Amino acid sequence: MKKHKFIITLNAPVTLGFVFICFVVTLIGILTKGASTKLLFMTWHSSLLNPLTYLRFFTHVFGHGGWEHFIGNAMYLLILGPMLEEKHGSVTLAEIIGITAVITGIISYIFFPDVPLCGASGVVFAFIILASFTGFREGEIPLTFILVAILWIGQQVIQGITVKDNISQMGHIIGGVVGAVIGFMLNRKKGKSY
């Protein structure tokens, strides 16, 4: 009788790499009582003469406020990331993460100078909106995209108005907008259904 061997495969290297970096940065942040997170992995209104200000526009997506924050984002990343990485490729997914990070970091710095921003939530919401494009065809807008956008943006607006917490709904909304724009661009470029 032939024995079947199971092997663990590296099915989504960008997704796994991103989650691993977030894990390490979160661990270091906890060990340094948040000092490393504030220095390198959180946007805040620091001087534009400080080179770290520009670095943090990108690196803030790696920092998290604690394990609960990290695990919540990691679960969504691990659910959605492999599907998106298989569909669009590793390079494109890395670009989506980078674009989302920079756009949310800059917008937060300019328009919300008193609200520090850290975490992969913007990337998560970009992934959520991007995933709703499954089945997209040229000249059509998927109903799933419309429903996800309405429910999700509505929830973020309501939470932004009624809930006083340390969560940046702006980061979520901007991440979702980035995911929508990139989703339309990627699917129009391919010009075919999936």
KAHU-V927535 format. One record per residue. N is the residue number from 1. RES is the residue in one letter. SS is DSSP state (H for helix, E for strand, C for the rest). OMEGA is omega in radians with two decimals (* if undefined). Layout:
N,RES,SS,OMEGA ; N,RES,SS,OMEGA
//
This chain:
1,M,C,-3.10 ; 2,K,C,3.10 ; 3,K,C,3.08 ; 4,H,C,3.10 ; 5,K,C,3.07 ; 6,F,C,3.09 ; 7,I,C,3.08 ; 8,I,C,-3.12 ; 9,T,C,3.07 ; 10,L,C,-2.96 ; 11,N,C,-3.09 ; 12,A,C,-3.00 ; 13,P,H,3.14 ; 14,V,H,3.12 ; 15,T,H,-3.12 ; 16,L,H,3.11 ; 17,G,H,3.14 ; 18,F,H,3.14 ; 19,V,H,3.13 ; 20,F,H,3.11 ; 21,I,H,3.10 ; 22,C,H,3.12 ; 23,F,H,-3.11 ; 24,V,H,-3.14 ; 25,V,H,3.11 ; 26,T,H,3.10 ; 27,L,H,3.12 ; 28,I,H,3.09 ; 29,G,H,3.12 ; 30,I,H,-3.14 ; 31,L,H,-3.14 ; 32,T,C,-3.14 ; 33,K,C,3.05 ; 34,G,C,-3.09 ; 35,A,H,-3.14 ; 36,S,H,3.11 ; 37,T,H,-3.13 ; 38,K,H,-3.10 ; 39,L,H,-2.96 ; 40,L,H,-2.93 ; 41,F,C,3.12 ; 42,M,C,3.05 ; 43,T,E,3.02 ; 44,W,C,-2.98 ; 45,H,C,3.08 ; 46,S,C,-3.09 ; 47,S,C,3.07 ; 48,L,C,3.05 ; 49,L,C,3.14 ; 50,N,C,-3.14 ; 51,P,H,3.14 ; 52,L,H,3.09 ; 53,T,H,-3.12 ; 54,Y,H,3.09 ; 55,L,H,-3.10 ; 56,R,H,3.05 ; 57,F,H,3.12 ; 58,F,H,-2.96 ; 59,T,H,-3.11 ; 60,H,C,-3.14 ; 61,V,C,3.14 ; 62,F,C,-3.08 ; 63,G,C,3.10 ; 64,H,C,-3.09 ; 65,G,C,3.14 ; 66,G,C,-3.07 ; 67,W,H,-3.11 ; 68,E,H,3.10 ; 69,H,H,-3.14 ; 70,F,H,-3.06 ; 71,I,H,3.10 ; 72,G,H,3.12 ; 73,N,H,-3.10 ; 74,A,H,-3.14 ; 75,M,H,3.12 ; 76,Y,H,3.13 ; 77,L,H,-3.10 ; 78,L,H,3.08 ; 79,I,H,-3.02 ; 80,L,H,-3.05 ; 81,G,H,-3.12 ; 82,P,H,3.12 ; 83,M,H,-3.13 ; 84,L,H,3.13 ; 85,E,H,3.09 ; 86,E,H,-3.09 ; 87,K,H,-3.00 ; 88,H,H,-3.13 ; 89,G,C,-3.08 ; 90,S,H,-3.12 ; 91,V,H,3.14 ; 92,T,H,3.13 ; 93,L,H,3.08 ; 94,A,H,3.09 ; 95,E,H,3.12 ; 96,I,H,3.11 ; 97,I,H,-3.12 ; 98,G,H,3.14 ; 99,I,H,3.13 ; 100,T,H,-3.14 ; 101,A,H,-3.06 ; 102,V,H,-3.12 ; 103,I,H,3.14 ; 104,T,H,3.12 ; 105,G,H,-3.13 ; 106,I,H,-3.14 ; 107,I,H,3.10 ; 108,S,H,-3.13 ; 109,Y,H,-3.07 ; 110,I,H,-2.97 ; 111,F,H,-3.12 ; 112,F,C,-3.02 ; 113,P,C,-3.11 ; 114,D,C,-3.10 ; 115,V,C,3.08 ; 116,P,C,-3.10 ; 117,L,E,3.00 ; 118,C,C,3.11 ; 119,G,C,-3.07 ; 120,A,C,-3.08 ; 121,S,H,3.10 ; 122,G,H,3.10 ; 123,V,H,3.11 ; 124,V,H,-3.10 ; 125,F,H,3.00 ; 126,A,H,3.12 ; 127,F,H,-3.12 ; 128,I,H,-3.13 ; 129,I,H,3.14 ; 130,L,H,-3.14 ; 131,A,H,-3.13 ; 132,S,C,3.12 ; 133,F,C,3.11 ; 134,T,C,-3.13 ; 135,G,C,-3.14 ; 136,F,C,3.04 ; 137,R,C,3.13 ; 138,E,C,3.09 ; 139,G,C,-3.14 ; 140,E,C,3.02 ; 141,I,C,-3.11 ; 142,P,C,3.09 ; 143,L,H,3.11 ; 144,T,H,3.11 ; 145,F,H,-3.12 ; 146,I,H,-3.12 ; 147,L,H,3.12 ; 148,V,H,-3.12 ; 149,A,H,-3.12 ; 150,I,H,-3.11 ; 151,L,H,-3.06 ; 152,W,H,3.13 ; 153,I,H,3.09 ; 154,G,H,3.13 ; 155,Q,H,-3.11 ; 156,Q,H,3.13 ; 157,V,H,3.13 ; 158,I,H,3.13 ; 159,Q,H,3.12 ; 160,G,H,-3.12 ; 161,I,H,-2.97 ; 162,T,H,-3.05 ; 163,V,C,3.08 ; 164,K,C,3.14 ; 165,D,C,-3.14 ; 166,N,C,-3.11 ; 167,I,C,-3.14 ; 168,S,C,3.07 ; 169,Q,H,3.10 ; 170,M,H,3.12 ; 171,G,H,3.11 ; 172,H,H,-3.10 ; 173,I,H,3.14 ; 174,I,H,3.08 ; 175,G,H,3.10 ; 176,G,H,3.10 ; 177,V,H,3.10 ; 178,V,H,3.11 ; 179,G,H,3.13 ; 180,A,H,-3.13 ; 181,V,H,-3.14 ; 182,I,H,3.11 ; 183,G,H,3.11 ; 184,F,H,-3.11 ; 185,M,H,-3.12 ; 186,L,H,-3.09 ; 187,N,H,3.06 ; 188,R,H,-3.13 ; 189,K,H,-3.13 ; 190,K,H,3.05 ; 191,G,C,3.11 ; 192,K,C,3.13 ; 193,S,C,3.12 ; 194,Y,C,*
//
